[in-house]
């Protein structure tokens, strides 16, 4: 399962810490032992608990916790453990850091074995074979091409001596030990939490749909220990436990027993319905007895982070009726983005969406998993990958998800068909009727330029347990200050309550970068324009038009015929030009995704108009320039994004050998600028539209062929931007003004396509 890489060199660990801190700042919380133990514990939903939906906010009151029945076992385990005076294992604080590792590991193992011995059904514990080790070697696989990581200690399942095996975050099919719980030792918590956050990102890379990651942190200055739970809303810590004192020792035993209540992977926060090689899709309605187990065929998109939306997109394939008819995977690793022709440069994404604001920003960090190799001296370091064979050792089972959105005429999937499954963490305090992406997918399903939609669902990692971070955050009615653990300055941000949302839609092909020729590229971009416009007709504005969100197919797919009900004069011109271009009910270009979209019925408030979103490489220059902080994100900005993604597709086109430039330096420089800062991107655009005519030996045949079209297109965009400025000056922001400029933008592009004669 491969993705693009972000750098050719191996950044130091200090560089990775810099990406973790913005994710975690303002979102670090502290629970007492009792509350965190319950949040971690295996749990079942109470029979009479309120239904699981955003109108009935989930809380600890809705669950029975296995840990609540084990008070006597906790007491017995503590007394047994304390008899051995475990505090004597811990060395004095003034010793060098490395001298603390062995004593701490012995302490952890002693507490674990004392706890396990007191459990009546210890043989059924998921982590019964857990053993902690001093980590004397780096992991074989790394993160984002960085230098190899070496936690100070590791908890590993089923190994007596980790020294005899290779350590992985995500092991291959055979051999290698997987880290279950990293252990980090430092003399200050702020640095320790950042370092542990790197481990959490590695573990989220190895199991992207897991609910949380547990890291044990130890401050050797004062002999305090914390359970650090990383989740999509930040990090929640236990209170500091002084291991020299009985109270701290008992608190640690309490937390150890909580993870020993796990009987299944779902108890530990892993989804029972997905193992990263297969997915058990639910039926259309809750309780449907006809779920389908489908194969994960390819990773289309993956964004690695600790805190954030963490979108993950699969191409899934319904198994053929006869196993012999199915294709044999060519390799154990699930194919990924480098084979899909998608973006290979840095892909930053910024957004201010519902539930987020400028005073409480969510930093969406870049990242990837892949099979690319970097080097550290003479030692090769593999990026984190997921082995299909190893993933299949964990079965999948049907779980009733909350299927709250589906169109009247849904996508039909047959044996051998492919579809797209997107999973993303979204604000879970937003009512069902206000969640944007599932509504957009449902309402626009099957329109020209928009994929068909099967359904959207709120995921449950096991029966009755919604996949959410809510139990790891302060209750919404609480005084947040009593839970706040500010590590990097005082903040007043509210907790980010998130839950996992899934969408199943039609599979719509490949990236524009792999278009077979300029004609097919322009046709796909035109059809995607019409898909964007269709969303506008339903009062949705996409606001993240990018190379990853516009797809194409080589064989046109039958959709609804493009139409505009009750057209005005401009719209009649649009329909006439569509007729001239042969637009019917067969579509080859699609706009996908929609998690940054807005609904014009609710959008036009001062707070909403101040937001801007998108993927920076493709956002308009005005949106990216904070000098224009009062600029309103309108359809004009999205039409500019169509230009920038098409320019990108031409520059990064997968050229055949005969079409490649003889001297690639000029093309590579242009590509680097397009993937760089907005000023570099704009300089590259200026070179394309105002510079000298490109030559094939310097820029390749595809870009040379496309340059005249790009020049004329950018000229008309400039006119469109001038037209919008007249509207902008009046400050009359409403659905009518946005719809007017959407009409004008589509009409101007259609005229350019007709004038180019590329499709005639």
C-alpha positions in Angstrom: 0.0 0.0 0.0 2.0 2.9 -1.3 1.5 6.6 -1.2 3.5 9.6 -2.4 6.5 10.7 -0.3 7.1 14.2 0.8 10.8 14.5 0.7 13.8 12.9 -0.8 15.9 13.4 2.3 15.4 12.0 5.7 14.3 14.8 8.1 15.6 14.6 11.6 13.3 13.7 14.5 13.3 17.4 15.6 11.6 18.2 12.2 8.8 15.7 12.9 8.2 17.2 16.3 7.6 20.6 14.7 4.7 19.0 12.8 3.3 17.4 15.9 3.2 20.5 18.1 0.6 22.5 16.0 -1.6 19.4 15.9 -1.6 19.0 19.7 -1.4 22.6 21.0 -4.5 23.6 22.8 -5.9 20.0 22.7 -4.1 18.2 25.5 -6.3 17.1 28.4 -5.9 15.3 31.7 -8.2 12.7 33.3 -8.1 11.2 36.7 -7.3 7.5 36.8 -10.9 6.3 37.3 -12.2 8.3 34.3 -9.4 7.3 31.9 -9.6 3.6 33.0 -13.3 3.6 32.1 -12.6 5.3 28.7 -10.0 2.6 27.9 -11.9 -0.3 29.3 -13.9 -2.8 27.3 -17.5 -1.6 27.4 -21.0 -2.5 26.2 -23.9 -0.2 25.6 -26.6 -0.2 28.3 -29.9 -1.6 27.1 -31.8 1.5 27.7 -29.2 4.1 26.7 -30.3 6.8 24.3 -30.0 6.0 20.6 -26.6 6.7 19.1 -27.0 9.8 17.0 -25.6 13.4 17.1 -28.8 14.6 18.7 -28.2 12.4 21.7 -24.6 13.1 22.5 -22.7 10.0 23.6 -21.4 9.9 27.2 -20.0 7.5 29.8 -23.5 7.2 31.3 -24.5 5.1 28.3 -22.1 2.3 28.9 -21.3 -0.6 31.3 -17.6 -0.8 31.8 -15.8 -4.0 32.5 -13.3 -2.2 34.7 -16.1 -1.2 37.2 -16.5 -4.9 38.3 -12.8 -5.4 39.1 -12.2 -3.3 42.2 -11.2 -6.3 44.3 -8.8 -7.6 41.6 -7.2 -4.2 41.4 -6.7 -4.1 45.1 -5.3 -7.6 45.2 -2.9 -6.9 42.3 -1.7 -3.8 44.0 -1.0 -5.5 47.3 0.8 -8.3 45.5 2.9 -5.9 43.5 3.7 -3.6 46.5 5.1 -6.5 48.5 8.1 -6.5 46.2 8.9 -2.8 46.8 8.8 -2.0 43.1 10.0 1.6 43.7 13.5 0.2 44.4 13.7 -0.7 40.7 13.7 2.9 39.7 17.1 4.6 39.6 17.8 8.0 41.1 16.7 11.0 39.0 20.2 12.5 38.6 21.4 9.5 36.5 21.6 9.8 32.7 18.4 9.1 30.9 19.4 5.7 29.4 20.2 4.3 32.9 16.5 4.6 33.7 15.2 2.3 31.0 15.9 -1.1 32.5 14.5 -0.3 35.9 11.3 1.2 34.4 10.8 -1.8 32.1 11.1 -4.2 35.1 8.6 -2.1 37.0 6.1 -2.2 34.1 6.5 -6.0 33.7 6.1 -6.5 37.4 2.9 -4.5 37.5 1.5 -6.2 34.4 2.1 -9.7 35.7 0.7 -8.9 39.2 -2.5 -7.6 37.4 -2.8 -10.5 35.0 -2.5 -13.0 37.9 -5.5 -11.6 39.6 -7.9 -11.7 36.6 -10.3 -14.7 36.7 -10.3 -15.1 32.9 -6.8 -13.9 32.1 -6.4 -16.4 29.3 -9.0 -14.5 27.2 -7.3 -11.1 27.5 -6.2 -9.7 24.2 -2.9 -8.4 25.7 -2.2 -11.4 27.9 1.1 -12.0 26.2 2.3 -8.4 26.5 5.8 -7.9 27.6 7.9 -4.7 27.9 11.5 -4.5 26.7 14.2 -2.0 26.6 14.5 -1.0 22.9 18.1 -1.2 21.9 17.6 -0.9 18.2 15.6 1.3 15.8 12.5 0.1 14.0 12.9 -1.3 10.6 10.2 0.8 9.1 10.1 4.5 9.4 7.8 7.5 9.0 7.6 9.9 6.1 11.2 9.1 5.0 12.5 10.2 8.4 15.5 8.7 10.2 14.5 5.5 12.1 12.8 5.8 15.4 13.9 4.1 18.6 11.5 4.3 21.5 13.1 3.9 24.9 11.0 0.9 25.6 8.3 -1.2 23.8 5.5 -3.4 24.8 5.3 -6.3 22.4 2.9 -9.3 22.2 4.3 -12.8 22.5 8.0 -12.3 22.6 10.3 -13.1 25.5 13.3 -11.3 24.0 12.8 -8.5 21.5 16.5 -8.4 20.8 16.2 -11.5 18.7 13.6 -10.0 16.3 13.2 -7.0 14.1 10.9 -4.3 15.4 8.2 -2.8 13.1 5.3 -0.4 13.4 3.7 -2.5 10.7 5.4 -5.9 10.2 5.5 -7.8 6.9 3.6 -11.0 6.3 6.2 -13.2 8.0 8.7 -12.3 10.7 9.1 -9.2 12.8 7.6 -7.9 16.0 4.9 -5.3 16.1 5.0 -2.5 18.7 1.8 -2.6 20.7 2.7 0.1 23.3 5.7 2.4 22.9 7.4 3.7 26.1 9.1 7.1 26.2 11.4 8.4 28.9 12.4 12.1 29.3 12.8 14.7 32.0 10.1 17.1 30.8 6.5 16.4 29.6 6.3 18.9 26.8 9.1 17.2 24.8 8.0 13.8 25.8 4.4 14.3 24.6 5.8 15.5 21.2 8.1 12.6 20.8 5.3 10.2 21.8 3.1 12.0 19.2 5.6 10.8 16.5 5.1 7.3 17.7 1.3 7.8 17.6 1.5 8.9 14.0 3.5 5.8 13.1 0.9 3.6 14.8 -2.0 5.5 13.1 -0.1 4.8 9.8 0.0 1.1 10.6 -3.7 1.0 11.6 -5.3 4.2 10.1 -8.9 3.5 11.3 -8.0 2.7 15.0 -9.9 4.8 17.5 -6.8 5.8 19.6 -3.1 5.0 20.3 -1.7 4.4 23.8 1.8 5.5 24.7 3.4 5.2 28.2 5.4 8.2 29.2 7.8 8.4 32.2 9.4 11.5 33.6 12.6 10.4 35.3 13.2 13.7 37.1 10.3 13.1 39.5 9.5 9.4 38.8 6.0 10.2 37.5 4.3 8.2 34.8 1.4 9.0 32.5 -0.8 7.0 30.2 -0.9 9.1 27.0 -3.9 8.5 24.8 -3.6 10.0 21.3 -6.9 10.4 19.3 -8.2 12.5 16.4 -9.0 15.4 18.8 -5.5 15.6 20.4 -4.0 13.9 23.4 -5.6 12.9 26.7 -3.3 12.0 29.6 -3.8 10.3 32.9 -3.0 12.4 35.9 0.8 12.1 36.8 1.3 8.9 38.8 4.2 9.0 41.3 5.7 5.5 41.1 7.6 6.0 44.4 4.3 6.3 46.2 1.6 3.6 46.9 -1.2 5.9 45.4 0.7 6.2 42.1 1.5 2.5 42.0 -2.1 1.6 42.6 -3.2 4.1 39.9 -0.9 2.4 37.4 -2.2 -1.0 38.3 -5.8 0.3 37.8 -4.9 1.5 34.2 -3.1 -1.8 33.4 -6.1 -3.7 34.4 -8.3 -1.5 32.2 -6.4 -2.7 29.1 -6.5 -6.3 30.3 -10.3 -6.1 30.0 -9.8 -6.1 26.2 -11.0 -9.4 24.8 -11.2 -8.4 21.1 -9.4 -6.0 18.8 -12.7 -4.0 18.8 -12.4 -3.6 22.6 -9.0 -2.0 21.9 -10.5 0.5 19.4 -9.8 -1.3 16.2 -12.8 -1.6 13.8 -14.3 -5.1 13.8 -15.6 -4.5 10.3 -12.3 -3.6 8.6 -8.8 -5.1 8.8 -7.2 -2.9 6.1 -7.4 -5.7 3.5 -11.2 -6.4 3.6 -14.3 -4.4 4.6 -17.6 -5.8 5.8 -20.0 -3.3 4.3 -23.4 -3.1 6.0 -26.7 -3.6 4.3 -28.8 -0.6 3.4 -30.7 -0.5 6.7 -29.7 -1.2 10.3 -30.1 -4.8 11.1 -30.0 -5.8 7.4 -28.9 -9.4 7.2 -27.1 -9.1 3.9 -23.8 -7.4 4.6 -21.0 -7.8 2.0 -17.4 -8.6 2.6 -15.4 -6.7 -0.1 -11.7 -6.5 -0.8 -9.6 -3.3 -0.5 -8.2 -3.2 -4.0 -6.2 0.0 -3.8 -5.5 3.0 -1.6 -6.6 6.1 -3.5 -5.9 8.7 -0.8 -4.5 8.8 2.7 -3.6 11.6 5.0 -1.6 10.7 8.2 -2.0 12.8 11.3 -2.8 12.5 15.0 -5.3 15.3 15.4 -7.5 16.0 12.3 -9.8 14.7 9.7 -7.4 11.9 8.6 -9.3 11.1 5.4 -8.6 7.6 4.0 -10.0 6.5 0.6 -10.1 2.9 -0.7 -11.1 1.5 -4.0 -13.1 -1.6 -2.9 -14.0 -4.5 -5.1 -16.9 -6.9 -4.7 -15.5 -10.4 -5.1 -16.4 -12.3 -8.2 -19.0 -15.0 -8.1 -16.3 -17.6 -8.6 -13.0 -17.2 -6.7 -11.1 -18.5 -9.8 -12.3 -15.4 -11.7 -10.7 -13.0 -9.3 -7.4 -11.4 -10.0 -4.5 -12.6 -7.9 -2.8 -9.7 -6.1 0.6 -9.1 -7.7 2.1 -8.3 -4.4 1.4 -8.6 -0.7 1.3 -4.8 -0.3 -2.0 -3.1 -1.3 -1.3 -0.8 -4.3 -1.3 2.8 -3.5 -1.0 6.3 -4.9 2.2 6.1 -6.9 0.5 3.7 -9.3 -2.5 5.9 -9.7 -0.8 8.9 -11.3 -1.9 11.2 -8.5 -0.1 14.0 -6.8 3.5 13.3 -6.0 4.4 16.6 -4.4 3.5 18.0 -1.0 -0.2 18.3 -0.5 -1.2 20.7 2.2 -4.8 21.2 3.0 -6.3 24.0 5.0 -9.9 24.5 6.0 -12.2 26.4 8.3 -15.2 24.1 8.3 -18.2 23.8 10.5 -17.1 23.3 14.0 -13.8 25.1 13.5 -12.9 28.7 13.5 -9.8 31.0 13.4 -9.4 31.1 17.1 -9.4 27.3 17.3 -7.7 26.0 14.1 -7.3 22.4 13.3 -3.9 21.8 11.7 -4.2 19.1 9.0 -0.6 17.7 8.8 0.8 16.1 5.7 2.0 12.6 5.7 1.9 9.3 3.8 2.6 5.7 4.0 4.5 3.9 1.2 7.1 1.5 0.0 9.6 4.2 -0.8 13.1 3.7 0.6 15.3 6.3 2.3 18.7 5.8 3.8 20.3 6.4 7.1 24.0 6.0 6.6 24.3 2.5 5.0 21.1 1.2 6.5 17.9 1.1 4.4 14.7 2.2 6.1 11.3 1.0 4.8 8.3 3.3 5.0 5.4 2.0 6.9 3.2 -0.3 4.8 0.4 -2.7 5.6 0.8 -6.4 4.6 -2.3 -7.8 3.0 -1.5 -11.3 4.2 -0.9 -10.1 7.8 -4.0 -8.0 7.8 -6.1 -10.9 6.7 -5.2 -12.8 9.9 -7.6 -10.5 11.6 -11.1 -11.4 10.3 -13.9 -8.9 9.7 -17.5 -9.1 11.0 -20.7 -7.4 10.3 -21.4 -4.4 12.6 -24.6 -2.3 12.4 -23.5 1.2 11.4 -25.8 4.2 11.5 -26.8 4.6 7.8 -28.4 8.0 7.9 -28.0 9.2 4.3 -28.8 7.5 1.0 -30.3 8.6 -2.3 -33.7 7.5 -3.7 -31.9 5.9 -6.6 -28.7 4.5 -5.1 -25.7 3.0 -6.7 -26.1 -0.7 -7.4 -23.1 -3.0 -6.8 -22.8 -6.3 -8.5 -20.2 -9.1 -8.3 -16.9 -7.9 -9.7 -17.8 -4.2 -9.4 -15.6 -1.6 -7.9 -16.6 1.3 -5.7 -15.0 3.9 -3.5 -15.1 3.9 0.3 -14.1 7.2 2.0 -13.6 7.4 5.7 -13.1 10.7 7.5 -13.3 12.1 11.0 -16.0 14.9 11.3 -17.4 17.0 14.1 -19.8 14.8 15.9 -21.8 17.7 17.6 -23.2 18.5 14.1 -26.8 17.2 13.6 -27.3 14.7 10.8 -29.2 17.2 8.7 -26.2 19.7 8.8 -23.4 17.3 8.0 -22.3 18.6 4.6 -20.6 15.8 2.6 -23.2 13.0 3.0 -26.0 15.5 2.1 -24.1 16.7 -1.0 -23.4 13.1 -2.1 -27.0 12.1 -1.6 -28.6 15.1 -3.2 -26.3 15.2 -6.2 -25.9 11.5 -6.7 -25.7 10.5 -10.4 -26.0 14.0 -11.8 -23.7 14.7 -14.7 -20.2 15.1 -13.4 -21.0 13.7 -10.0 -20.5 10.0 -9.0 -23.4 7.9 -7.8 -23.9 7.4 -4.1 -24.7 4.2 -2.3 -24.9 5.5 1.3 -23.1 7.3 4.1 -22.8 6.0 7.6 -21.5 6.9 11.0 -19.1 4.0 11.8 -19.3 1.8 14.9 -16.1 -0.1 15.7 -18.2 -2.8 17.4 -21.9 -3.3 18.1 -23.3 -0.4 20.1 -20.0 1.6 20.2 -19.7 4.5 17.8 -16.2 5.2 16.6 -15.7 8.6 18.3 -13.2 10.3 20.5 -15.9 11.6 22.8 -15.1 9.4 25.8 -11.5 10.7 25.8 -12.6 14.3 26.1 -14.2 16.3 28.8 -18.0 16.1 28.9 -19.6 19.0 26.9 -21.3 20.3 30.0 -18.1 20.3 32.1 -15.8 23.1 33.1 -13.1 22.5 30.5 -10.5 24.3 32.6 -10.6 21.4 35.2 -9.5 19.0 32.5 -7.1 21.2 30.5 -3.3 20.3 30.4 -1.6 23.2 28.8 1.9 22.2 27.7 2.7 25.1 25.3 1.0 28.2 26.7 -2.4 29.0 27.9 -5.3 28.3 25.6 -9.1 28.4 25.9 -10.0 26.2 22.9 -12.9 23.8 23.3 -12.5 20.0 22.9 -12.9 18.7 19.3 -15.5 16.0 19.4 -15.1 13.9 16.3 -16.6 10.7 14.9 -15.8 8.5 11.9 -18.0 9.0 8.9 -18.0 6.7 5.9 -19.3 7.2 2.3 -19.7 4.6 -0.5 -19.7 6.0 -4.0 -19.2 5.0 -7.6 -15.6 4.4 -8.7 -14.7 7.0 -11.3 -11.3 6.2 -12.7 -7.9 7.8 -12.5 -6.1 11.1 -12.2 -6.0 13.7 -14.9 -2.2 13.4 -15.0 -2.7 10.1 -16.9 -5.0 11.5 -19.6 -4.1 9.8 -22.9 -4.1 13.2 -24.8 -5.0 16.8 -24.5 -8.5 16.3 -26.0 -9.5 13.7 -23.4 -8.0 15.9 -20.6 -10.0 19.0 -21.7 -13.2 16.9 -22.1 -12.8 15.5 -18.5 -12.2 19.0 -17.1 -15.2 20.3 -19.0 -17.4 17.5 -17.6 -16.1 18.1 -14.1 -17.0 21.8 -14.6 -20.6 20.7 -15.2 -20.5 18.4 -12.2 -19.4 21.4 -10.1 -22.2 23.5 -11.6 -24.7 20.8 -10.8 -23.7 21.0 -7.2 -24.3 24.7 -7.3 -27.7 24.1 -8.8 -28.4 22.1 -5.6 -27.1 25.0 -3.5 -23.8 23.4 -2.7 -20.3 25.0 -3.3 -17.5 22.4 -3.4 -14.6 24.7 -2.3 -11.8 22.1 -2.7 -11.3 21.7 -6.4 -8.0 19.9 -6.7 -6.0 17.3 -8.6 -7.2 14.7 -6.1 -10.9 15.7 -6.3 -11.3 15.7 -10.1 -11.2 12.3 -11.7 -11.6 10.9 -15.2 -12.5 7.7 -16.9 -11.4 6.5 -20.3 -14.8 4.9 -21.1 -17.6 7.4 -20.5 -20.1 6.5 -17.7 -23.9 6.9 -18.2 -25.3 9.6 -15.9 -28.3 11.9 -15.8 -28.4 14.3 -18.8 -27.0 17.7 -18.0 -29.9 20.2 -17.7 -30.8 23.5 -16.2 -34.5 23.8 -15.3 -36.2 27.1 -16.3 -33.0 28.6 -17.8 -32.4 32.4 -17.9 -30.6 34.0 -20.9 -27.1 33.1 -19.7 -28.1 29.6 -18.9 -29.7 29.2 -22.3 -26.3 30.1 -23.8 -24.7 27.5 -21.6 -27.1 24.8 -22.8 -26.6 25.8 -26.5 -22.8 25.5 -26.1 -23.2 22.2 -24.3 -25.3 21.0 -27.3 -22.6 22.2 -29.7 -20.0 20.2 -27.7 -22.1 17.1 -27.8 -22.8 17.0 -24.0 -25.4 14.2 -23.4 -25.7 11.6 -20.7 -22.3 10.1 -21.0 -19.7 11.6 -18.7 -15.9 11.2 -18.5 -14.9 13.8 -15.8 -16.2 13.9 -12.2 -15.9 16.1 -9.1 -15.6 13.9 -6.0 -15.4 14.4 -2.3 -17.3 17.2 -0.5 -16.1 17.5 3.1 -15.2 21.2 2.6 -18.4 22.1 0.8 -20.9 24.7 2.0 -24.6 24.9 1.7 -25.8 28.3 0.3 -29.0 28.0 2.3 -27.0 28.5 5.5 -23.7 30.0 4.3 -24.3 33.7 4.1 -23.4 34.9 7.6 -20.5 37.0 8.6 -18.8 34.1 10.3 -19.2 31.7 7.4 -18.2 34.2 4.8 -14.9 34.7 6.6 -13.8 31.1 6.0 -11.8 29.8 3.1 -10.8 26.3 2.2 -9.1 24.1 -0.4 -5.7 22.5 -1.2 -3.2 25.4 -1.5 -1.5 24.2 -4.7 -4.8 24.8 -6.5 -6.4 27.7 -4.5 -6.7 31.1 -6.1 -3.9 33.5 -5.4 -6.3 35.9 -3.7 -7.5 33.2 -1.3 -4.0 32.4 -0.3 -2.9 36.0 0.2 -3.9 37.1 3.7 -3.5 40.7 2.7 -6.9 40.1 1.2 -8.3 38.9 4.5 -11.7 40.3 3.7 -11.9 38.3 0.4 -15.0 36.1 0.2 -14.5 32.5 -1.2 -16.8 32.6 -4.2 -17.3 30.3 -7.3 -14.7 32.4 -9.1 -12.0 31.0 -6.7 -13.2 27.5 -7.6 -13.0 28.2 -11.3 -9.4 29.4 -10.7 -8.8 26.1 -9.0 -9.9 24.3 -12.2 -7.3 26.2 -14.1 -4.5 25.4 -11.6 -5.3 21.7 -11.5 -5.4 21.5 -15.3 -2.1 23.3 -15.5 -0.7 20.9 -12.9 -2.0 17.9 -14.9 -0.3 19.2 -18.0 3.0 19.8 -16.3 3.0 16.5 -14.4 1.5 14.5 -17.3 2.8 10.9 -17.5 4.7 11.4 -20.7 5.6 8.5 -23.0 9.2 8.0 -23.8 9.0 9.8 -27.1 7.2 12.8 -25.6 9.6 13.4 -22.8 11.9 16.5 -23.0 15.5 15.8 -24.0 16.6 18.3 -21.5 14.2 18.0 -18.5 15.7 20.7 -16.3 13.1 23.4 -17.5 10.2 21.1 -16.9 11.4 20.0 -13.5 11.9 23.6 -12.5 8.4 24.4 -13.5 7.0 21.4 -11.6 9.0 22.4 -8.5 7.5 25.9 -8.7 4.0 24.6 -9.2 4.3 22.5 -6.1 5.9 25.3 -4.0 4.7 28.4 -2.3 1.9 30.5 -3.9 4.5 33.0 -5.1 6.4 30.2 -6.9 3.2 28.8 -8.3 2.2 32.2 -9.6 5.7 32.7 -11.2 5.3 29.3 -12.9 1.9 30.3 -14.1 3.3 33.6 -15.5 5.9 31.6 -17.4 3.2 29.5 -18.9 0.8 32.2 -20.0 3.1 35.2 -20.6 6.5 33.6 -21.3 7.9 32.5 -24.6 6.4 29.6 -26.5 7.5 26.3 -24.9 9.6 23.9 -26.8 9.1 20.2 -26.7 12.8 19.4 -26.1 12.6 21.5 -22.8 9.0 21.0 -21.6 7.7 17.9 -23.3 5.2 17.5 -26.1 2.0 17.5 -23.9 2.6 20.9 -22.2 3.7 22.5 -25.5 0.4 21.3 -27.0 -1.6 22.6 -24.0 0.1 26.0 -23.7 -2.2 28.0 -26.1 -5.3 26.6 -24.4 -4.0 27.5 -21.0 -3.1 31.0 -22.1 -6.5 31.8 -23.5 -8.2 30.2 -20.5 -6.3 32.3 -18.0 -7.1 35.5 -20.0 -10.9 34.8 -19.6 -10.4 34.0 -15.9 -9.0 37.5 -15.5 -12.1 38.9 -17.0 -14.3 36.8 -14.8 -12.3 38.0 -11.7 -12.9 41.6 -12.8 -16.6 40.9 -13.1 -16.7 39.5 -9.6 -14.9 42.5 -8.2 -17.9 44.6 -9.3 -20.2 42.3 -7.3 -17.7 42.2 -4.4 -17.7 46.0 -4.2 -21.5 45.9 -3.4 -21.0 43.3 -0.6 -24.2 41.7 -1.7 -23.2 38.1 -0.9 -26.1 35.7 -1.3 -27.1 32.7 -3.3 -28.3 34.8 -6.2 -24.9 36.6 -6.6 -23.0 33.4 -6.2 -25.2 31.6 -8.7 -24.8 34.5 -11.2 -21.0 34.3 -11.1 -21.2 30.4 -11.3 -23.2 30.9 -14.5 -20.7 33.4 -15.9 -17.8 31.3 -15.0 -19.2 28.2 -16.7 -20.2 30.1 -19.8 -16.7 31.6 -20.2 -15.1 28.2 -20.0 -17.5 26.7 -22.5 -16.7 29.5 -24.9 -12.9 28.8 -24.5 -13.4 25.1 -25.2 -15.5 25.8 -28.3 -13.0 28.4 -29.6 -10.1 25.9 -29.1 -11.9 23.4 -31.3 -10.3 20.6 -29.3 -13.7 18.8 -28.8 -15.3 19.7 -32.2 
